[in-house]
Amino acid sequence: MSLNMSAASAFQSTTRTPRPVEIARELGPLFARRASEGADEDTFVAENFATLRQAGLVEAGVPAELGGGGADVDELSAMLRTLAHHCGSTALAFAMHNHQVAIPAWRWTHQKLAAMEPLLKRIASERIFLLTSGGSDWIGGSGKATKVDGGYRIDARKVFTSGAPTGDLLMTSAVLDTPEGAFVLHFGVPMSSPHVQVLDTWRALGMRGTGSHDVLIDGHVVPDAAVALKRKAGEWHPLFQIIATIAFPLIYSAYLGVAESARELALQFARRKEPTRHVVELAGRMDTELAGARLGLEHMLAAVRLNAPSAATVNQVMIGKALVTRHALAAVDYAMEAAGGVGFYRSAGLERKFRDIQAARYHPLQAGPQAEYAGSMALGLPVDRVF
C-alpha cells in the first residue's frame, strides 16, 4: 500500500473501525518522510493536518453518540505519542486541538453538560480544528474585554497559538476590569473574523513546524450569550482543574514520543560499530531516564482515570509532568551522546528531536510554580493562587 494513500481510504475497506492509534501508525511513515524532505522547518505542517482531517482523527475524541470516534484520553494519548515518533511538530500541535476536544467531551460524559453538545457535534460534522493559547490563557488571563452593547469588545495578542495557520476556532479568554475586581471571560473566536489576524512570529529553537504564531484580536465583539464562563482572575477555578487534569497528559504524550524516537535513532547509530563500554553505559542511562518519563506519563494518566478533577489531581498531573520533562530531556541528552558524532548532523534527524524536546520546559506549571504547588499541597497550605 502506498504511503501517499490516506489512512481513511486504507481502512475504509475493513470491517472494523480502526482506533486512532492504528491510524497514527499508518500515517507515521508518511509524516516522517515529509519532515525529512521539508526544505523549511519553520513552515507549518499544513499537509499533515489535512491528512489528519481526511483520516478522521480530528473528531477522534468526540463521543460516539455525537458522531465522533469515542476515544478516551488514554487512546488519544497513545495516538499522539505514536505520531510524535515520526513528527514532533505534528503531534504537539495536534495535542492542542485534542485537549480542547477532550475537555468538553469529558464534561458532556461525566457532568452531563448538554451545553457541550453543539461544539462537539460541530467538530464531528465539520471536522474543525480548535486552537488554544496556553501562553496567554493560563490562570491569570490576558487581553482586554470591554463591555459594549450586546457583548464585549476583545483586544488581545495571544502567543504560542499552535496550529494557527489552519485553525477554525480559537478557544480563548480576556480580562474584564470591574469595580469588584478583574474577571476572566472565556469564549470562542472564529479565525475567519475580520478582526483576527495571524502574525508570522514563530521562529523557535524546536517544534518549528507547529505554527505557534501570535494571534492578534483587534476589536472582535463576543456576544453576551457566547461567554462560556466568567471567573476571578489569578485564581484556580474548578474548570481549570478539569483543563489541567486532562490537557497536560495529552501534551506530554507528544514529548514522550519524541524522546522514545530519539532512543530508537541513537541505538540505530550506535549499532553501526562495536559499542564501547562507555556507549553501553550511555544506552543504559538513556533507557533508565526514559523509564522515568514513561512512569511520569502514567502518573498523569492515572489522575485522569479518577474522573474527579480537583486540586489533588492537578498536583498529581503536574508532578507527573515534571517527571516527564526531567527524564525525557535527560534521555535525549544521552541519546545524543550514545549516537556519537553522526547525531550532530541535521540529516540524521536526531538533532531535531533534541531541539524539539526542549519545548517541554516551557508549559505551565513550570519548575518553580510546580514545586511550590506540590509543597503547598504537602504542607496543607492554600494553592488557589499558585500557578
KOLKOLFI-880086 format. One line per 8 residues: their letters; for each residue x negated, y negated, z of N, C-alpha, C. Coordinates in steps of 0.1 Angstrom, whole numbers, plus 5000, padded with zeros to 4 digits. Each point is the difference from the previous one (the first is absolute). Layout:
N
A) X/Y/Z/X/Y/Z/X/Y/Z | ... .
//
This chain:
387
MSLNMSAA) 4992/5012/5000/5008/4988/5000/4991/4988/5000 | 5003/4990/4991/4992/4988/5000/5003/4991/5012 | 4989/4994/5005/5001/4991/5011/5008/4987/4996 | 5001/4998/4987/5007/4988/4996/5015/5002/5001 | 5004/5012/5002/5014/5003/5002/5004/4996/5014 | 5011/4993/5002/5004/4995/5013/5004/5012/5008 | 4999/4999/5014/5004/5010/5009/5015/5003/4999 | 5007/4989/4997/5015/5002/4998/5003/5009/4989 .
SAFQSTTR) 4994/4999/4989/5002/5009/4988/4995/5014/5003 | 4989/5000/5007/4993/5013/5003/5009/5009/5009 | 5007/4994/5009/5008/5007/5010/5015/5002/4996 | 5005/4992/4990/5014/5001/4997/5004/5014/4996 | 4991/5007/4994/5004/5013/4995/5000/5011/5010 | 4996/4997/5013/5000/5010/5010/5014/5000/5007 | 5003/5011/5007/5013/5001/5006/5000/4993/5014 | 4988/4998/5006/4999/4995/5013/4995/4985/5000 .
TPRPVEIA) 5007/4991/5007/4995/4987/5000/4987/4999/5007 | 4989/4994/4994/4987/5000/5006/5000/4990/5012 | 4992/5003/5010/4999/4991/5011/4989/4989/4996 | 5001/4989/5007/4991/4989/4997/4985/5004/4999 | 4995/5008/5010/4986/5003/5000/4996/5008/4987 | 5010/5009/4995/4997/5007/4988/4999/4991/4988 | 5008/4990/4999/4999/4991/4989/4987/4992/5001 | 4996/4996/5013/4988/4993/5002/4988/5008/4995 .
RELGPLFA) 5000/5013/5003/4989/5009/4995/4999/5000/4985 | 5012/5000/4994/5000/5000/4985/4995/4987/4994 | 5004/4989/5007/4995/4987/4995/4986/4997/5003 | 4995/5006/5011/4987/4996/5005/4988/4999/4989 | 4998/5011/4993/4989/4999/4990/5002/4989/4990 | 5012/4997/4996/5002/4989/4991/4996/4987/5006 | 5004/4998/5012/4996/4988/5007/4985/4998/5002 | 4994/5012/5003/4985/5000/5002/4993/4996/4987 .
RRASEGAD) 5005/5005/4989/4994/4997/4987/5002/4986/4996 | 5012/4994/5003/5002/4986/4998/4991/4991/5008 | 4998/5004/5013/4991/4993/5009/4986/5000/4994 | 4995/5011/4995/4986/5001/4996/4998/4993/4986 | 5011/4999/4992/4999/4994/4987/5003/4985/5000 | 5005/4995/5011/5004/4986/5001/4988/4991/4999 | 5002/4990/4991/4988/4990/4998/5000/4990/5011 | 5011/4997/5007/5000/4989/5010/5007/5005/5012 .
EDTFVAEN) 4993/5003/5011/5006/5005/5012/5010/4990/5006 | 4999/4987/4997/5009/4990/5006/5014/5001/4993 | 5001/5007/4990/5013/5001/4993/5010/5009/5008 | 5012/4995/5002/5010/5008/5007/5003/5013/4993 | 5002/5011/5008/5003/5013/4994/5014/5001/4995 | 5004/4991/4991/5013/4999/4995/5005/5012/4993 | 4991/5006/4992/5003/5012/4992/5003/5012/5010 | 4993/5001/5011/5003/5010/5010/5014/4998/5006 .
FATLRQAG) 5003/4988/5003/5013/4996/5006/5011/5004/4991 | 4998/4997/4987/5010/5004/4990/5002/5015/5000 | 4989/5007/5001/5001/5015/5000/5007/5005/5013 | 4997/4994/5011/5007/5003/5013/5015/4998/4998 | 5004/4989/4994/5014/4998/4998/5006/5010/4991 | 4994/5003/4989/5005/5010/4990/5001/5014/5007 | 4991/5003/5009/4999/5013/5006/5011/5001/5012 | 5007/4990/5003/5010/5000/5011/4995/4999/5014 .
LVEAGVPA) 4987/4995/5001/4995/4999/5014/5004/4987/5007 | 5004/4990/4992/5005/4987/5006/5011/5002/5010 | 5009/5009/4997/5011/5003/5009/4998/5013/5009 | 4988/5005/5001/4998/5012/5007/5005/4999/5014 | 4998/4989/5007/5003/4999/5014/5015/4996/5003 | 5008/4998/4989/5014/4997/5002/5007/5012/5003 | 5009/5000/5010/5008/5012/5004/5007/5006/4987 | 5000/5013/5000/5006/5007/4988/5015/4996/4998 .
ELGGGGAD) 5007/4998/5012/5014/4996/4999/5002/4987/4993 | 4990/4992/4999/5001/4987/4994/4993/4999/4986 | 4996/5012/4995/4995/5001/4987/4985/5001/4999 | 4993/5002/5011/4986/5000/5000/4994/5014/5002 | 4987/5001/5002/4994/5013/5001/5001/5006/5014 | 5004/4993/5010/5002/5006/5013/4987/5003/5008 | 4989/4994/4996/4987/5004/5006/4999/4992/5014 | 4995/5008/5010/4998/4993/5013/4986/4995/5000 .
VDELSAML) 4996/4994/5012/4987/4993/5001/4989/5010/4998 | 5001/5012/5005/4990/5010/4998/4997/5003/4985 | 5011/5001/4993/4998/5003/4986/4994/4988/4992 | 5005/4988/5004/4994/4988/4993/4986/4999/5004 | 4996/5003/5012/4986/5000/5004/4992/5009/4992 | 5004/5012/4998/4993/5010/4992/4999/4995/4985 | 5010/4994/4995/5000/4995/4986/4989/4989/4999 | 5000/4990/5009/4991/4989/5000/4985/5005/5002 .
RTLAHHCG) 4999/5009/5009/4986/5006/5003/4995/5007/4987 | 5009/5007/4993/4995/5006/4988/4997/4990/4989 | 5008/4990/4998/4997/4990/4990/4987/4993/5003 | 4997/4998/5013/4987/4993/5003/4988/5008/4997 | 5001/5013/4998/4989/5008/4996/4995/4996/4986 | 5010/4995/4992/4997/4997/4986/4999/4985/4997 | 5007/4991/5008/5000/4986/4998/5004/4993/5012 | 4991/4995/5008/5003/4994/5013/5009/4988/4998 .
STALAFAM) 4998/4991/4990/5008/4989/4998/5015/5003/4997 | 5002/5010/4992/5014/5004/4997/5006/5005/5013 | 4993/5008/5008/5006/5006/5012/5003/4989/5010 | 4991/4990/5002/5003/4990/5010/5011/4991/4996 | 5000/4995/4988/5010/4991/4995/5014/5007/5001 | 5000/5013/4996/5013/5008/5000/5004/5002/5015 | 4991/5001/5009/5003/5002/5014/5008/4988/5005 | 4997/4988/4995/5007/4988/5004/5015/5000/4996 .
HNHQVAIP) 5002/5005/4988/5014/5003/4995/5007/5010/5009 | 4993/5011/5002/5006/5012/5006/5004/4997/5015 | 4992/4992/5007/5004/4998/5014/5012/4990/5000 | 5002/4992/4990/5011/4991/5000/5013/5008/4996 | 4998/5012/4994/5011/5009/4997/5003/5009/5012 | 4989/5005/5006/5002/5009/5012/5007/4993/5012 | 4998/4987/5002/5005/4994/5012/5016/4999/4999 | 5005/4994/4989/5015/5000/4999/5006/5015/4999 .
AWRWTHQK) 4992/5009/4994/5005/5014/4999/5001/5006/5014 | 4990/4997/5009/5000/5004/5014/5012/4994/5007 | 5002/4987/4998/5011/4993/5007/5014/5005/4995 | 5001/5003/4988/5013/5006/4994/5002/5014/5006 | 4990/5008/5001/5001/5014/5004/5002/5001/5016 | 4992/4992/5007/5000/5002/5015/5008/4990/5007 | 5001/4988/4995/5008/4990/5007/5014/4998/4993 | 5002/5008/4990/5013/4999/4993/5004/4986/4995 .
LAAMEPLL) 4990/4993/4995/5002/4986/4997/5004/4999/4985 | 5013/4998/4998/5005/4999/4987/4995/4988/4992 | 4995/4990/5006/4995/4988/4993/4987/5004/4992 | 4994/5011/5003/4988/5004/4992/5004/5006/4986 | 5012/5004/4999/5004/5008/4988/4998/4992/4987 | 5005/4987/4999/4998/4994/4987/4986/4999/4995 | 4990/4997/5008/4986/5000/4996/4995/5014/4996 | 5003/5010/5008/4996/5013/4997/5006/5005/4987 .
KRIASERI) 5013/4998/4998/5006/5004/4987/4994/4993/4988 | 4996/4987/5002/4994/4993/4989/4987/5005/4997 | 4992/5004/5010/4987/5006/4998/5001/5012/4992 | 5010/5008/5003/5002/5013/4993/5005/4998/4986 | 5009/4991/4998/5006/4999/4987/4992/4991/4990 | 4994/4990/5005/4992/4991/4992/4985/5002/5000 | 4996/5008/5010/4985/5003/5002/4992/4987/5001 | 5005/4992/5009/4993/4987/5002/4988/5002/5010 .
FLLTSGGS) 4990/4992/4998/4988/5000/5009/5002/4989/5011 | 4998/5004/5012/5000/4991/5011/4986/4995/5004 | 4999/4987/5003/4988/4995/5004/5000/4995/5015 | 4989/5000/5006/4999/4994/5014/4987/4994/5002 | 4999/4990/5009/4988/4993/5003/4996/5002/5014 | 4993/5011/5003/4996/5003/5013/4990/4989/5006 | 4993/4993/4991/4991/4990/5005/5007/4987/5004 | 5013/4998/4996/5007/4988/5003/5013/5002/5008 .
DWIGGSGK) 5004/5012/5001/5013/5003/5006/5000/5009/5012 | 4989/4998/5008/4999/5008/5012/5008/4994/5011 | 4997/5002/5013/5009/4996/5011/5002/4985/5000 | 4989/4993/4998/5001/4985/5001/5008/4994/4988 | 5001/5006/4989/5007/4995/4988/4991/4989/4994 | 5005/4995/4988/4993/4990/4993/5009/4993/4990 | 4997/4989/4995/5008/4993/4991/5010/4991/5007 | 5008/4992/4993/5009/4991/5006/5014/5002/4994 .
ATKVDGGY) 5010/5002/5009/5014/5000/4997/5007/4987/5004 | 5007/4994/4991/5007/4987/5003/5015/5002/4997 | 5008/4997/5010/5015/5002/4998/5005/4990/4990 | 5007/5005/4990/5007/4992/4990/5015/5006/4999 | 5008/4993/4992/5014/5004/4999/5000/5015/4995 | 5006/5009/5007/5003/5013/4996/4988/5010/5001 | 4989/4995/5006/4988/5009/5001/4988/4993/5005 | 4988/5005/4996/4987/4995/5004/4991/4998/4988 .
RIDARKVF) 4994/4989/5000/4989/4998/4990/4987/5006/5005 | 4993/5008/4992/4988/5007/5004/4988/4994/4992 | 4990/4996/5008/4987/4996/4995/4989/5008/5007 | 4993/5008/4992/4990/5008/5006/4990/5005/4990 | 4989/5005/5005/4990/5006/4992/4996/5013/5007 | 5004/5011/4994/4998/5014/5005/4988/5007/4995 | 4991/5003/5008/4987/5006/4996/5001/5016/5001 | 4990/5006/4993/5000/5015/5000/5013/5006/4996 .
TSGAPTGD) 5006/4995/4989/5012/5005/4995/4997/5011/4990 | 4998/5012/5005/4995/5011/4991/5011/5004/4990 | 4997/5001/4987/5009/5004/4990/5007/4987/4994 | 4995/4988/5004/5007/4988/4996/5003/4999/4985 | 4991/5004/4991/5003/4998/4986/5012/5008/4994 | 5004/5011/5007/5011/5008/4995/5012/5001/5010 | 4999/4993/5011/5011/5001/5010/5013/4994/4996 | 5011/5005/5005/5013/4994/4997/5006/4992/5011 .
LLMTSAVL) 4998/5005/5013/5006/4993/5011/4989/4999/5011 | 4998/4988/5005/4990/4998/5011/5008/4999/5013 | 4997/5010/5009/5006/5001/5013/4991/4991/5010 | 5005/4989/5004/4991/4990/5006/5007/4992/5011 | 4994/4990/5005/5006/4992/5011/4994/4986/5000 | 5006/4991/5008/4996/4987/5002/5004/4995/5013 | 4993/4990/5005/5002/4994/5014/5009/4988/4999 | 5011/5001/5009/5009/4989/5001/4998/4994/5014 .
DTPEGAFV) 4997/4987/4999/4998/4992/5013/5013/4995/5004 | 5004/5002/5013/5012/4995/5006/4997/4994/5013 | 5010/4993/5006/4998/4994/5013/4998/5011/5011 | 5005/5012/4997/4998/5012/5009/4987/5007/4998 | 4992/4996/4991/4987/5006/4997/5000/5005/4986 | 4988/5007/4996/4998/5005/4987/5006/5014/4998 | 5007/5002/4989/5006/5013/4997/4996/5004/4986 | 4998/5013/4999/4997/5006/4987/5012/5006/4993 .
LHFGVPMS) 5003/4996/4988/5011/5005/4992/4994/5010/4990 | 5007/5011/4998/4996/5011/4991/5010/5001/4989 | 4995/5002/4988/5008/5000/4988/4993/5005/4988 | 5006/5003/4989/4994/5004/4988/5000/4988/4990 | 4990/4999/4992/4999/4990/4989/4997/5007/4987 | 5009/4998/4990/4998/5006/4987/4987/4993/4993 | 4992/5009/4995/4988/4995/4994/5003/4992/4987 | 5012/5002/4995/5004/4993/4988/5005/4986/5002 .
SPHVQVLD) 5000/4996/5013/5004/4986/5003/4991/4990/4994 | 5005/4989/4994/4992/4990/4994/4991/4993/5011 | 5004/5002/5013/4992/4994/5011/4989/5009/5005 | 4998/5011/4994/4990/5009/5004/4989/5002/4990 | 4987/4999/5004/4989/5001/4991/4989/5009/5006 | 4995/5010/4992/4989/5008/5004/4987/4992/4996 | 4992/4998/5010/4987/4993/4998/4989/5010/4999 | 4992/4998/4990/4989/5010/4996/4988/4998/5010 .
TWRALGMR) 5002/5006/5012/4990/4997/5010/4992/5013/5004 | 5004/5012/4996/4995/5012/5005/4986/5004/4994 | 4989/4995/5006/4987/5004/4997/4993/5005/5013 | 5000/5013/5001/4996/5006/5013/4989/5010/4999 | 4995/5004/5012/4989/5010/5000/5005/5013/4995 | 5011/5005/5005/5006/5013/4997/5015/4999/4997 | 5006/5011/4997/5014/5001/4997/5003/4989/4990 | 4992/4999/4990/5000/4989/4990/5013/5001/4991 .
GTGSHDVL) 5005/5012/4998/5011/5001/4991/5013/4999/5006 | 5001/4996/5013/5013/5000/5006/5009/4988/4996 | 4994/4990/4994/5007/4988/4996/5006/4992/5012 | 4991/5000/5011/5005/4994/5012/4998/4984/5000 | 5006/4994/4990/4999/4986/4998/5008/4992/5011 | 4998/4987/5001/5009/4992/5008/5012/4997/4992 | 5011/4999/5007/5013/4997/4993/5005/4986/5006 | 5002/4991/4992/5005/4986/5004/5015/4999/4998 .
IDGHVVPD) 5006/4997/5011/5015/4997/5000/5002/4985/5002 | 5005/4994/4990/5001/4985/5000/5015/4996/4999 | 5007/5000/5011/5013/4994/4999/5011/5010/4997 | 4997/5013/5001/5011/5010/4997/5010/4999/5012 | 5013/5000/4997/5010/5000/5010/5006/5014/5003 | 4999/5004/5012/5006/5012/5004/5014/4998/5007 | 5010/5006/4994/5014/4997/5006/5000/5005/5014 | 5009/4994/5008/5002/5004/5014/5002/5015/5001 .
AAVALKRK) 5009/5005/4992/5004/5014/5000/4988/5010/4997 | 4990/4995/4994/4989/5008/4996/4989/5001/5010 | 5001/4993/5011/4991/5001/5011/5003/5012/5008 | 4990/5010/5000/5003/5013/5006/4997/5000/5015 | 4992/4991/5005/4996/4999/5014/4995/4987/5004 | 5003/4995/5012/4994/4988/5006/4995/5004/5013 | 4987/4998/5002/4993/5004/5013/4991/4989/5005 | 4996/5001/5012/4990/4991/5006/4987/5002/4993 .
AGEWHPLF) 4993/4989/4997/4987/5001/4994/4990/5004/5011 | 4990/5008/4996/4989/5004/5009/5003/5010/5011 | 5011/5007/4998/5004/5011/5010/5004/5012/4992 | 4996/5012/5006/5005/5012/4994/5015/5001/5001 | 5006/5005/4990/5014/5002/4999/5003/5015/4997 | 5011/5006/5004/5003/5014/4997/4998/5003/4985 | 5003/4991/4991/4998/5003/4986/4985/5002/4997 | 4992/4992/5006/4986/5001/4997/4994/5013/5007 .
QIIATIAF) 5006/5005/5010/4996/5013/5005/5003/5011/4990 | 5011/4999/4993/5004/5009/4990/4990/4999/4988 | 4997/4987/4996/4991/4998/4989/4986/5005/5003 | 4995/4997/5012/4986/5004/5003/4999/5015/5001 | 5010/5006/5006/5000/5015/5002/5000/5007/4986 | 5008/4995/4991/5002/5007/4987/4990/4996/4989 | 4997/4987/5000/4991/4995/4989/4986/5005/5000 | 4994/4999/5012/4985/5002/5000/4996/5015/4998 .
PLIYSAYL) 5008/5010/5004/4995/5013/4995/5000/5002/4985 | 5009/4993/4993/5000/5001/4985/4988/4992/4995 | 4997/4989/5005/4989/4992/4995/4987/5007/5002 | 4998/5006/5012/4988/5007/5003/4998/5014/4994 | 5011/5005/4995/4999/5012/4992/4992/4998/4988 | 5001/4988/4994/4992/4996/4988/4986/4999/5004 | 4996/4995/5011/4986/4999/5004/4994/5013/5003 | 5008/5009/5006/4995/5014/5003/4997/5007/4986 .
GVAESARE) 5009/4998/4991/4998/5006/4987/4987/4995/4993 | 4997/4987/5001/4988/4995/4995/4988/5006/5007 | 5000/5002/5013/4989/5006/5007/4998/5015/4996 | 5011/5007/4999/4999/5014/4996/4994/5001/4986 | 5004/4991/4991/4995/5001/4986/4985/4996/5000 | 4996/4991/5009/4985/4997/5001/4993/5012/5004 | 5005/5008/5009/4994/5012/5005/4998/5010/4988 | 5010/5001/4992/5000/5010/4988/4989/4996/4991 .
LALQFARR) 4999/4987/4997/4989/4995/4991/4986/5002/5006 | 4999/4997/5013/4987/5001/5006/4995/5014/5000 | 5009/5010/5003/4996/5014/4999/4996/5004/4986 | 5008/4995/4990/4997/5004/4986/4986/4995/4997 | 4996/4988/5004/4987/4995/4996/4989/5007/5009 | 5003/5003/5012/4990/5006/5009/4997/5015/4995 | 5009/5006/4994/4998/5014/4995/4992/5001/4988 | 4997/4989/4994/4992/5000/4987/4986/5005/5002 .
KEPTRHVV) 4995/5000/5013/4987/5005/5003/5000/5006/5013 | 4990/5008/5003/4999/5006/5013/5001/4990/5012 | 5010/5001/5008/5001/4989/5011/4990/5002/5010 | 4994/4989/5004/4991/4999/5011/5007/5002/5014 | 4993/5002/5010/5006/5000/5013/5007/4987/5004 | 4994/4989/4995/5006/4987/5003/5014/4999/4993 | 5001/5004/4988/5012/5000/4992/5011/5009/5006 | 4995/5011/5005/5010/5010/5007/5005/4993/5012 .
ELAGRMDT) 4992/4993/5008/5005/4993/5012/5009/4989/4996 | 4997/4992/4990/5009/4990/4995/5013/5005/4996 | 5001/5011/4993/5012/5007/4997/5008/5004/5012 | 4993/5005/5010/5007/5003/5012/5006/4988/5008 | 4992/4990/5000/5005/4988/5007/5012/4994/4992 | 4999/5000/4987/5011/4995/4991/5013/5008/5003 | 4999/5013/5000/5012/5008/5003/5005/4998/5014 | 4992/4998/5010/5004/4997/5013/5008/4987/5001 .
ELAGARLG) 4995/4990/4993/5007/4987/5000/5013/5001/4993 | 5000/5007/4989/5012/5002/4992/5011/5007/5008 | 4996/5010/5008/5009/5007/5009/5006/4990/5010 | 4992/4991/5005/5006/4990/5009/5010/4991/4993 | 4997/4996/4988/5010/4992/4992/5013/5008/4998 | 4999/5012/4997/5012/5009/4998/5008/5001/5013 | 4993/5002/5011/5007/5000/5013/5007/4987/5003 | 4994/4989/4996/5006/4987/5002/5012/4998/4992 .
LEHMLAAV) 5000/5004/4988/5013/4999/4992/5011/5009/5005 | 4996/5012/5004/5010/5009/5006/5006/4994/5013 | 4992/4993/5008/5005/4993/5012/5010/4989/4996 | 4998/4993/4989/5009/4990/4995/5013/5006/4995 | 4999/5011/4992/5012/5006/4995/5008/5007/5011 | 4994/5005/5011/5007/5005/5011/5009/4990/5007 | 4995/4987/5000/5009/4990/5005/5012/4997/4992 | 4999/5001/4987/5011/4999/4991/5011/5010/5003 .
RLNAPSAA) 4995/5013/5001/5009/5011/5002/5008/4999/5013 | 4996/4992/5009/5008/4998/5012/5014/4994/4997 | 5000/4992/4989/5012/4993/4996/5005/4991/5012 | 4991/4993/5007/5004/4992/5011/4990/4988/5001 | 4999/4991/4989/4991/4989/5001/5000/4992/5012 | 4989/4997/5006/4999/4992/5012/4986/4995/5002 | 4998/4993/5011/4986/4995/5003/4991/5012/5001 | 5005/5011/5005/4991/5012/5001/4996/5006/4987 .
TVNQVMIG) 5010/5001/4991/4996/5005/4986/4991/4991/4993 | 5002/4987/5002/4991/4990/4994/4986/5003/5005 | 4998/5002/5013/4987/5002/5006/4994/5013/4994 | 5008/5010/4999/4996/5013/4994/4995/4998/4986 | 5008/4993/4992/4996/4998/4986/4988/4992/4999 | 4998/4990/5008/4989/4991/4999/4987/5006/5005 | 5001/5009/5010/4989/5008/5004/4995/5009/4989 | 5010/5007/4994/4997/5008/4988/4994/4993/4989 .
KALVTRHA) 5005/4988/4997/4995/4991/4990/4985/4997/5002 | 4997/4997/5013/4986/4996/5004/4991/5013/4997 | 5005/5012/5003/4992/5012/4998/4998/5002/4985 | 5011/4999/4992/4998/5002/4986/4990/4990/4995 | 5001/4987/5003/4991/4990/4995/4985/5004/5004 | 4998/5002/5013/4986/5002/5005/4994/5013/4993 | 5008/5011/5000/4994/5012/4995/5000/5001/4985 | 5009/4994/4993/5000/4999/4985/4988/4992/4995 .
LAAVDYAM) 4998/4988/5007/4988/4992/4996/4987/5008/5002 | 4999/5007/5011/4988/5007/5003/4998/5012/4991 | 5011/5007/4996/4999/5011/4991/4995/4995/4986 | 5005/4989/4996/4996/4995/4986/4985/4995/5001 | 4996/4995/5011/4986/4996/5002/4991/5012/4998 | 5004/5011/5007/4992/5012/4999/5001/5006/4986 | 5011/4999/4993/5002/5004/4986/4990/4993/4991 | 4998/4987/5002/4991/4993/4992/4985/5005/5002 .
EAAGGVGF) 4997/5003/5013/4987/5005/5003/4998/5014/4995 | 5009/5008/5002/4999/5014/4995/4999/5002/4985 | 5007/4991/4993/4999/5000/4985/4987/4997/4995 | 4992/4992/5007/4987/4995/4995/5002/4989/4991 | 4989/4996/4993/5000/4989/4991/5010/4999/4990 | 5005/5012/4995/5010/5000/4989/5013/4993/5005 | 5003/5000/5013/5012/4994/5005/5000/4985/4999 | 4988/4994/4998/4999/4986/4999/5004/4994/4986 .
YRSAGLER) 5001/5010/4990/5004/4996/4987/5015/4998/4999 | 5004/4990/4994/5015/4998/4998/5006/5011/4992 | 4992/5005/4990/5006/5011/4992/5003/5012/5007 | 4994/5002/5012/5003/5012/5008/5013/5000/5007 | 5006/4988/5002/5013/4998/5007/5000/5000/5015 | 4989/5004/5006/4999/5000/5015/4999/4986/5006 | 4993/4991/4993/4999/4987/5006/5013/4992/5000 | 5009/5003/4990/5013/4994/5000/5008/5005/5013 .
KFRDIQAA) 4999/5012/5003/5007/5006/5012/4994/4993/5013 | 4987/4998/5000/4993/4993/5011/5006/4986/5001 | 5002/4993/4989/5005/4987/5001/5015/5000/5004 | 5008/5009/4994/5014/5001/5003/5003/5003/5015 | 4992/5008/5006/5002/5004/5014/4998/4988/5009 | 4993/4990/4996/4997/4989/5009/5013/4992/5003 | 5010/5001/4991/5012/4992/5003/5008/5006/5012 | 4997/5012/5004/5007/5006/5012/4998/4991/5012 .
RYHPLQAG) 4989/4992/5001/4997/4992/5011/5010/4989/5003 | 5008/4996/4989/5006/4986/5001/5015/5000/5003 | 5006/5012/5000/5015/5000/5003/5002/4998/5015 | 5011/4994/5004/5003/4999/5014/5005/5014/5005 | 4998/5002/5013/4992/4993/5009/4985/5002/4998 | 4993/4989/4999/4985/5002/4998/4994/5004/5014 | 4987/5002/4999/4994/5007/5012/5002/4993/5013 | 4999/4987/5001/5002/4993/5012/5014/5001/5006 .
PQAEYAGS) 5010/4995/4992/5014/5001/5005/5004/5015/5003 | 4995/5009/4992/5004/5014/5002/4995/5005/5014 | 4987/4996/5003/4995/5004/5013/5008/4993/5011 | 5003/4987/4998/5008/4993/5010/5014/5006/5002 | 5006/5004/4989/5013/5006/5001/4999/5014/5008 | 4991/5008/4996/4998/5013/5007/4997/4998/5014 | 4991/4991/5003/4996/4998/5014/5012/4994/5008 | 5008/4991/4994/5012/4995/5007/5010/5011/5003 .
MALGLPVD) 5002/5009/4991/5009/5011/5002/4995/5009/5011 | 4987/5003/5000/4994/5008/5010/5001/4994/5014 | 4999/4987/5001/5001/4993/5013/5014/4996/5004 | 5009/5002/4992/5014/4996/5003/5002/4985/4998 | 4993/4994/4992/5001/4986/4997/5009/4997/4988 | 5006/4989/4999/5009/4997/4989/4992/4999/4986 | 5006/5005/4990/4994/5000/4986/5008/4992/4990 | 5011/4993/5005/5009/4994/4990/4993/4989/4992 .
RVF) 4989/4995/5005/4993/4989/4992/4986/5004/4996 | 4997/5013/5001/4987/5005/4995/5001/5005/4986 | 4994/4993/4991/5000/5004/4986/4989/4995/4992 .
//
